[in-house]
Amino acid sequence: MLKKNISLMLALVLTLSIFTMVPVQMTANASTGGHSQADAVAWANAQIGKSLDYDGEWGAQCVDLIYFYYQYLGVSPMGGNACDYTWNSLPSGWQRINYYSGLSPNPGDICVWGGYQGPAISEFGHIGIVTSGNANTFSTVEQNVGGQYVQTVSSRQTNSVACFIRPDFITDTTAPTISNARAENISSSSFDIKCDLNDDVGVTRVWLNIFGPSGSNGYAVSASNGSFSHTIRTSDYGGSGLYTVHIYAFDAAGNETPFAVNNINTKSPALSESETESTDSDTNQKDTDKSHSDNDKPTDSDTRQSDNDKPTDSETIIIIDNSDSNSIISIRHGDVDDDKLITMTDVVYLQRYIAKLIRFDDKQQKCADVNHDGEITMLDVTTMQKFIAKLIDKF
């Protein structure tokens, strides 16, 4: 924690006795050497077990790790003690984010504690590198914690820090992966949703949408790379019956991957895990913008309407006002992707629309309002789920 250069301090004392000091803004080149968050975390983990002493003063202190980290990212170390990183100059493009409630650190961030704050045992503060975390806790690589060497710390309290320093890493565009998604320990009262999560930087959270016999809900769960497990109580969703769970994995950059676990039947406690159907919604989701070849175009026989083509209970002839002219079109309630079927793909589209991840045109909005209340909400999702599960036979 303490890094003092005796000659520098003497010179500073002499200067203060003669001059009134004027603050000078120091800058550094904007760069992280082309490194990503994944690169930074890998570098930090590679230092574990080493004893790093950048300047040969006072042994391997916590701030020495940060000196080497700056150097790895292609910028000049700023010097000073750990507490000085609450205010010292930053390389161009980097950010200092003072703690606020709800702040979630990113992998590769530098975590800074002031004097006697958090794990700091002196006025010189403490400092480390974030490897993963959320708004409650985070994991780090730090030096001089119970010994002058680099080690990992698995659970720091996010609200204990003074600030985080965020380098301007290259943009992460790779979404997490979800594999081996399944329901286990199924009973009439509960079941566990499990899967394996992976991301080049690290999964930060999972969003779950649960659809039960007479209720639904969505909420966030803390997560990281590796095995994920979460218990769902059926009493919150109408008791035993047929369930579907949508899993959305997010990384620090906001990249997202959806997955669905369908047909979880809690009415049959002896149901084998292999009977629960896992569907990669991202893979099965149709690209509505893709172009159609000539073979995809409807023929005369396709467009000729017979008695069997007349609207059903879920199909309606409506007039959509497009401001310039009125268009008479046929819609099938629930068929959001317009493939003439009502499937989990439509549910995924609807859920993404409610989460404001995609937009619907006028026709899709009409299709999505399956309970005919003039709004598109989770009630429509639940109604569509019941229809797919054959709990109801019309909208």
C-alpha positions as CSV (number, residue, x, y, z in Angstrom):
1,M,0.0,0.0,0.0
2,L,2.8,2.4,0.9
3,K,5.1,3.5,-1.8
4,K,7.5,6.3,-0.8
5,N,10.4,7.7,-2.6
6,I,12.5,9.4,0.1
7,S,14.5,11.7,-2.2
8,L,11.3,12.7,-4.0
9,M,9.6,13.6,-0.7
10,L,12.6,15.7,0.4
11,A,12.5,17.6,-2.8
12,L,8.8,18.1,-2.5
13,V,9.1,19.5,1.1
14,L,11.9,21.9,0.0
15,T,9.7,23.1,-2.9
16,L,6.7,23.6,-0.7
17,S,8.8,25.8,1.6
18,I,9.7,28.2,-1.2
19,F,6.8,28.2,-3.8
20,T,3.1,28.2,-3.9
21,M,2.3,25.1,-5.8
22,V,0.0,25.3,-8.9
23,P,-1.8,22.1,-9.9
24,V,-0.6,20.7,-13.2
25,Q,-3.0,18.5,-15.3
26,M,-1.1,15.4,-16.5
27,T,-2.3,13.5,-19.5
28,A,-1.4,10.2,-21.1
29,N,-1.9,8.7,-24.5
30,A,-5.3,7.3,-25.1
31,S,-4.8,3.6,-25.5
32,T,-5.2,0.2,-24.0
33,G,-2.7,-1.3,-26.5
34,G,-5.6,-2.8,-28.4
35,H,-6.5,-5.0,-25.5
36,S,-10.0,-6.1,-24.6
37,Q,-11.5,-6.8,-21.2
38,A,-10.9,-10.5,-21.8
39,D,-7.2,-9.8,-22.4
40,A,-7.0,-7.6,-19.3
41,V,-8.6,-10.2,-17.0
42,A,-6.3,-12.9,-18.5
43,W,-3.3,-10.8,-17.8
44,A,-4.4,-10.1,-14.2
45,N,-5.0,-13.8,-13.6
46,A,-1.6,-14.6,-15.0
47,Q,0.1,-12.5,-12.3
48,I,-1.4,-14.7,-9.4
49,G,1.4,-16.0,-7.2
50,K,4.0,-13.5,-8.4
51,S,5.6,-10.8,-6.2
52,L,5.7,-7.6,-8.3
53,D,7.8,-4.6,-7.2
54,Y,7.8,-2.0,-10.0
55,D,10.1,0.6,-8.4
56,G,12.1,-1.3,-5.9
57,E,10.6,0.7,-3.0
58,W,9.0,-1.0,0.1
59,G,8.6,-4.4,-1.5
60,A,5.7,-5.7,-3.5
61,Q,2.8,-3.3,-2.6
62,C,-0.7,-3.3,-3.9
63,V,-0.1,-0.3,-6.2
64,D,2.9,-2.1,-7.9
65,L,0.4,-4.4,-9.5
66,I,-1.4,-1.4,-11.0
67,Y,1.9,0.1,-12.2
68,F,2.5,-3.0,-14.2
69,Y,-1.2,-3.1,-15.3
70,Y,-0.9,0.4,-16.7
71,Q,2.2,-0.6,-18.5
72,Y,0.5,-3.7,-20.0
73,L,-2.3,-1.5,-21.3
74,G,0.2,0.8,-23.0
75,V,0.0,3.8,-20.8
76,S,2.5,5.4,-18.3
77,P,2.0,4.6,-14.6
78,M,0.9,7.6,-12.6
79,G,2.8,6.8,-9.4
80,G,1.8,7.6,-5.9
81,N,-0.1,5.5,-3.3
82,A,-3.3,3.5,-3.8
83,C,-5.4,6.3,-2.3
84,D,-4.0,8.8,-4.9
85,Y,-6.0,6.9,-7.6
86,T,-9.2,8.4,-6.2
87,W,-8.1,11.7,-7.8
88,N,-5.0,11.5,-9.9
89,S,-4.9,12.1,-13.7
90,L,-6.2,9.4,-15.9
91,P,-5.1,8.4,-19.4
92,S,-7.2,10.0,-22.1
93,G,-10.4,8.0,-22.7
94,W,-10.4,6.3,-19.3
95,Q,-13.1,7.0,-16.7
96,R,-13.2,7.4,-13.0
97,I,-16.6,6.3,-11.6
98,N,-17.3,7.2,-8.0
99,Y,-19.4,4.7,-6.1
100,Y,-23.2,5.1,-6.2
101,S,-25.9,2.6,-5.2
102,G,-26.5,0.1,-8.0
103,L,-23.1,0.6,-9.6
104,S,-21.8,-2.6,-11.1
105,P,-18.0,-2.9,-11.9
106,N,-16.8,-4.3,-15.2
107,P,-14.1,-6.9,-15.7
108,G,-10.8,-5.0,-16.1
109,D,-11.8,-2.1,-13.9
110,I,-9.4,-0.9,-11.3
111,C,-11.0,-0.9,-7.8
112,V,-9.8,1.8,-5.5
113,W,-10.3,2.2,-1.7
114,G,-9.3,5.3,0.2
115,G,-7.4,5.4,3.5
116,Y,-8.8,2.9,6.1
117,Q,-11.6,2.2,3.7
118,G,-12.8,-1.4,3.0
119,P,-9.7,-3.7,3.1
120,A,-7.3,-0.7,3.4
121,I,-5.4,-0.9,6.8
122,S,-3.6,2.4,6.5
123,E,-4.1,5.9,5.3
124,F,-2.4,4.9,2.0
125,G,-5.5,3.0,0.8
126,H,-5.8,-0.2,-1.3
127,I,-6.2,-1.0,-5.0
128,G,-6.8,-4.1,-7.2
129,I,-8.2,-5.3,-10.6
130,V,-11.8,-6.5,-11.0
131,T,-12.2,-9.8,-12.7
132,S,-16.0,-10.2,-12.4
133,G,-18.8,-8.7,-10.4
134,N,-22.2,-7.1,-10.0
135,A,-23.9,-4.4,-7.9
136,N,-23.4,-6.4,-4.7
137,T,-20.0,-8.1,-4.8
138,F,-17.1,-8.5,-7.1
139,S,-14.0,-10.6,-7.5
140,T,-10.5,-9.2,-7.9
141,V,-6.8,-9.8,-8.4
142,E,-4.8,-7.9,-5.7
143,Q,-1.4,-7.7,-4.2
144,N,-0.2,-7.3,-0.6
145,V,-3.3,-8.9,1.0
146,G,-1.9,-11.0,3.8
147,G,1.4,-11.3,1.9
148,Q,3.5,-9.5,-0.6
149,Y,2.3,-11.4,-3.6
150,V,-0.6,-11.4,-6.1
151,Q,-3.6,-13.4,-5.2
152,T,-7.3,-13.5,-6.1
153,V,-10.1,-12.3,-3.7
154,S,-13.5,-13.8,-4.5
155,S,-15.9,-11.5,-2.6
156,R,-15.4,-7.7,-2.2
157,Q,-18.4,-5.6,-1.3
158,T,-19.2,-3.2,-4.1
159,N,-20.4,-0.5,-1.8
160,S,-17.0,-0.5,0.1
161,V,-15.0,1.2,-2.7
162,A,-14.3,4.8,-3.3
163,C,-14.3,4.5,-7.1
164,F,-13.6,2.3,-10.1
165,I,-11.3,3.3,-12.9
166,R,-12.5,2.0,-16.3
167,P,-10.0,1.8,-19.2
168,D,-11.2,2.4,-22.8
169,F,-11.0,-1.2,-23.9
170,I,-11.8,-2.2,-27.4
171,T,-15.5,-2.9,-27.8
172,D,-16.8,-6.4,-26.9
173,T,-19.4,-7.6,-29.5
174,T,-19.3,-11.3,-28.6
175,A,-22.5,-12.6,-26.9
176,P,-22.4,-15.2,-24.1
177,T,-23.1,-18.8,-24.8
178,I,-25.7,-20.9,-23.0
179,S,-25.4,-24.7,-23.1
180,N,-26.8,-27.8,-21.4
181,A,-29.9,-25.9,-20.3
182,R,-32.3,-28.1,-18.4
183,A,-34.8,-28.5,-15.5
184,E,-33.8,-30.8,-12.6
185,N,-35.2,-31.8,-9.3
186,I,-38.8,-31.4,-10.6
187,S,-41.6,-31.7,-8.1
188,S,-45.1,-30.2,-7.7
189,S,-43.7,-27.5,-5.5
190,S,-40.4,-26.5,-7.2
191,F,-37.8,-27.2,-9.9
192,D,-34.2,-26.1,-10.6
193,I,-33.2,-24.4,-13.8
194,K,-29.6,-25.2,-14.7
195,C,-27.2,-24.4,-17.5
196,D,-23.6,-23.7,-18.3
197,L,-22.6,-20.1,-19.1
198,N,-19.5,-18.8,-20.9
199,D,-18.4,-15.5,-22.3
200,D,-15.0,-14.2,-23.5
201,V,-15.1,-11.4,-20.9
202,G,-17.5,-12.9,-18.4
203,V,-21.3,-13.3,-17.8
204,T,-22.5,-10.7,-15.4
205,R,-26.2,-11.6,-14.9
206,V,-29.0,-13.8,-16.1
207,W,-32.6,-12.6,-16.7
208,L,-35.3,-15.3,-16.2
209,N,-38.8,-15.1,-17.6
210,I,-41.0,-17.8,-15.9
211,F,-44.4,-18.8,-17.4
212,G,-46.6,-21.0,-15.2
213,P,-50.1,-22.3,-15.2
214,S,-51.7,-19.0,-14.1
215,G,-48.8,-16.6,-13.6
216,S,-45.6,-15.2,-15.0
217,N,-42.7,-13.0,-13.9
218,G,-39.3,-11.8,-15.0
219,Y,-36.3,-10.9,-12.8
220,A,-32.5,-10.7,-12.8
221,V,-30.2,-13.2,-11.1
222,S,-26.5,-12.7,-10.5
223,A,-24.3,-15.0,-12.6
224,S,-20.8,-15.6,-13.9
225,N,-19.0,-18.0,-16.2
226,G,-19.6,-21.6,-15.3
227,S,-22.5,-23.6,-13.9
228,F,-25.7,-21.7,-13.2
229,S,-28.6,-23.0,-11.0
230,H,-31.7,-21.3,-9.7
231,T,-34.7,-22.7,-7.9
232,I,-38.3,-21.8,-9.0
233,R,-41.2,-22.2,-6.6
234,T,-44.4,-23.2,-8.3
235,S,-46.6,-21.5,-5.7
236,D,-45.6,-18.2,-7.3
237,Y,-47.0,-19.1,-10.7
238,G,-50.2,-21.0,-10.1
239,G,-48.9,-24.3,-8.6
240,S,-48.2,-27.5,-10.4
241,G,-48.6,-27.7,-14.2
242,L,-46.8,-26.9,-17.4
243,Y,-43.9,-24.4,-17.2
244,T,-41.6,-22.6,-19.7
245,V,-38.5,-20.7,-18.6
246,H,-36.6,-18.2,-20.8
247,I,-33.0,-17.6,-19.9
248,Y,-31.2,-14.5,-21.1
249,A,-27.4,-14.3,-20.4
250,F,-25.7,-10.9,-20.4
251,D,-22.1,-9.8,-20.4
252,A,-20.7,-6.5,-19.2
253,A,-21.0,-4.9,-22.6
254,G,-24.7,-5.7,-22.7
255,N,-24.4,-8.5,-25.3
256,E,-27.3,-11.0,-24.8
257,T,-28.1,-14.6,-25.6
258,P,-31.6,-16.1,-25.1
259,F,-32.5,-19.7,-24.5
260,A,-35.8,-21.5,-23.6
261,V,-36.5,-24.5,-21.6
262,N,-40.0,-25.8,-22.5
263,N,-42.6,-28.3,-21.3
264,I,-41.5,-28.5,-17.7
265,N,-44.3,-30.7,-16.3
266,T,-44.5,-30.3,-12.5
267,K,-47.7,-32.4,-12.4
268,S,-45.5,-35.5,-12.8
269,P,-42.7,-35.5,-10.2
270,A,-41.2,-38.6,-11.7
271,L,-40.7,-36.8,-15.1
272,S,-37.2,-37.5,-16.3
273,E,-34.9,-34.6,-17.1
274,S,-34.6,-35.8,-20.7
275,E,-38.4,-35.1,-21.2
276,T,-37.8,-31.4,-20.7
277,E,-37.3,-29.7,-24.0
278,S,-34.4,-27.2,-24.4
279,T,-34.6,-24.9,-27.4
280,D,-32.0,-22.3,-28.4
281,S,-34.3,-19.4,-29.0
282,D,-31.6,-17.5,-30.7
283,T,-31.0,-20.3,-33.2
284,N,-34.7,-21.1,-33.8
285,Q,-35.7,-17.4,-33.9
286,K,-36.5,-16.6,-37.5
287,D,-34.8,-13.6,-39.2
288,T,-37.8,-11.6,-40.3
289,D,-35.7,-9.4,-42.5
290,K,-34.3,-12.1,-44.7
291,S,-35.0,-12.0,-48.4
292,H,-37.2,-14.6,-50.1
293,S,-36.2,-16.4,-53.2
294,D,-38.6,-17.0,-56.1
295,N,-39.3,-20.5,-54.7
296,D,-40.7,-18.8,-51.5
297,K,-43.2,-16.6,-53.4
298,P,-46.8,-17.7,-53.2
299,T,-48.4,-19.3,-56.2
300,D,-51.8,-18.7,-57.5
301,S,-53.1,-21.7,-55.6
302,D,-51.6,-20.3,-52.4
303,T,-53.3,-16.9,-52.8
304,R,-56.7,-18.3,-53.9
305,Q,-58.9,-18.1,-50.8
306,S,-61.2,-21.1,-50.2
307,D,-63.7,-21.7,-47.4
308,N,-61.0,-23.2,-45.3
309,D,-59.0,-20.0,-45.6
310,K,-61.6,-17.9,-43.9
311,P,-60.7,-16.3,-40.6
312,T,-60.8,-18.6,-37.5
313,D,-61.3,-17.5,-33.9
314,S,-57.6,-16.4,-33.8
315,E,-57.7,-14.8,-37.2
316,T,-59.3,-11.5,-38.0
317,I,-59.7,-9.2,-41.0
318,I,-58.7,-5.7,-39.8
319,I,-58.1,-2.3,-41.3
320,I,-54.8,-0.7,-40.4
321,D,-54.5,3.1,-40.9
322,N,-51.1,3.8,-42.5
323,S,-52.0,7.6,-42.6
324,D,-51.6,7.7,-46.4
325,S,-54.3,5.0,-47.0
326,N,-56.2,2.2,-45.3
327,S,-54.9,-1.3,-45.8
328,I,-57.1,-4.3,-45.4
329,I,-55.1,-7.2,-44.2
330,S,-55.6,-10.6,-42.5
331,I,-53.9,-11.3,-39.1
332,R,-53.7,-14.3,-36.9
333,H,-53.5,-13.4,-33.3
334,G,-50.4,-14.8,-31.7
335,D,-48.6,-15.3,-35.1
336,V,-46.1,-12.5,-34.5
337,D,-43.5,-13.8,-37.0
338,D,-46.2,-14.4,-39.7
339,D,-45.2,-18.0,-40.4
340,K,-48.9,-19.2,-40.1
341,L,-47.9,-21.0,-36.8
342,I,-48.1,-20.0,-33.1
343,T,-45.0,-21.3,-31.5
344,M,-42.3,-20.4,-28.8
345,T,-40.6,-18.3,-31.5
346,D,-43.6,-15.9,-31.3
347,V,-43.3,-15.9,-27.6
348,V,-39.7,-14.9,-27.8
349,Y,-40.5,-12.1,-30.2
350,L,-43.2,-10.9,-27.9
351,Q,-40.9,-11.0,-24.8
352,R,-38.2,-9.1,-26.7
353,Y,-40.7,-6.5,-27.7
354,I,-41.9,-6.0,-24.1
355,A,-38.2,-5.7,-23.0
356,K,-37.8,-3.0,-25.7
357,L,-35.2,-5.0,-27.5
358,I,-37.1,-5.0,-30.9
359,R,-39.9,-3.0,-32.5
360,F,-43.2,-4.3,-34.0
361,D,-44.9,-2.9,-37.0
362,D,-48.7,-2.2,-36.9
363,K,-49.6,-5.7,-38.0
364,Q,-47.3,-7.4,-35.4
365,Q,-48.8,-5.2,-32.6
366,K,-52.3,-6.3,-33.6
367,C,-51.1,-10.0,-33.6
368,A,-49.4,-9.7,-30.2
369,D,-52.5,-8.4,-28.4
370,V,-53.9,-11.8,-27.9
371,N,-56.1,-10.9,-24.9
372,H,-57.6,-8.0,-26.8
373,D,-57.1,-5.3,-24.1
374,G,-55.4,-2.8,-26.4
375,E,-52.0,-3.3,-24.7
376,I,-49.0,-5.6,-25.2
377,T,-48.0,-6.9,-21.8
378,M,-46.9,-10.0,-19.9
379,L,-50.6,-11.0,-19.8
380,D,-50.4,-11.6,-23.6
381,V,-47.2,-13.7,-23.0
382,T,-49.0,-15.8,-20.5
383,T,-52.1,-16.2,-22.7
384,M,-49.9,-17.3,-25.6
385,Q,-48.0,-19.8,-23.4
386,K,-51.3,-21.3,-22.3
387,F,-52.4,-21.6,-26.0
388,I,-49.2,-23.4,-27.0
389,A,-49.5,-25.7,-23.9
390,K,-53.1,-26.5,-25.1
391,L,-54.5,-25.2,-21.8
392,I,-56.8,-23.0,-23.9
393,D,-57.9,-23.5,-27.5
394,K,-58.5,-19.9,-28.7
395,F,-57.7,-16.3,-27.9
